[in-house]
Amino acid sequence: MISRIIACTTPYLANAVFSAGLIFLVSVLTLVAALAGEYLFGLQPCALCIYQRWPYVLTALISATALFVLYRAEFAKIAAIMVALCGIVFLVGAGIAAYHVGVQERWWASGVDGCAVSFNGRSIDDLMALIDSAPAARCDEVSWRDPVLGLSMAAHNVIMSLAMAAFSLLSALLIARKANGVL
């Protein structure tokens, strides 16, 4: 059964245009979903939520560049490197999201500015200024949980980022093998 799945998916994964296009599409749609949650549904992002968006911005830019590079077939190896780079960026994004899940579940305290408040040796005026400058959302509070699985958006992001990293890295390997005539 596994061999049949591999045989069916290999032509798609080894296609640089398909892979870069899918990475671009998923990255843009994920950013649109995050912005829709913020602007349409009023979910205020914390600092870590904003940091989790940057890997998707990078992968959208890298994959769009890979699509432009692919106008010539001999640049497939460069596209494979770009798709692999997207996989690495997705792994970084999964790390940021996993860190955020840990903060939300209170497994550890956040070390990110704007997520934690330190009261050590501060005057009342300093604390009031700190409160006024604080972001609307705190990193250790979950603004929305999936009603079915009970997962936060950060937890969903861990899953999505890991899946996209696996897809990107496997696809990069197959694109490079196809470009070298092995596949």
ABEGO torsion letter per residue (X at the ends): XAAAAAAAAAAAAABAAAAAAAAAAAAAAAAAAAAAAAAAAGBBBBAAAAAAAAAAAAAAAAAAAAAAAAABAAAAAAAAAAAAAAAAAAAAAAAAAAAAAAAAAGABBBABBGABBBABGBBAAAAAAAAAABBABBAABBABBBAAAGBBAAAAAAAAAAAAAAAAAAAAAAAAAAAAGAX
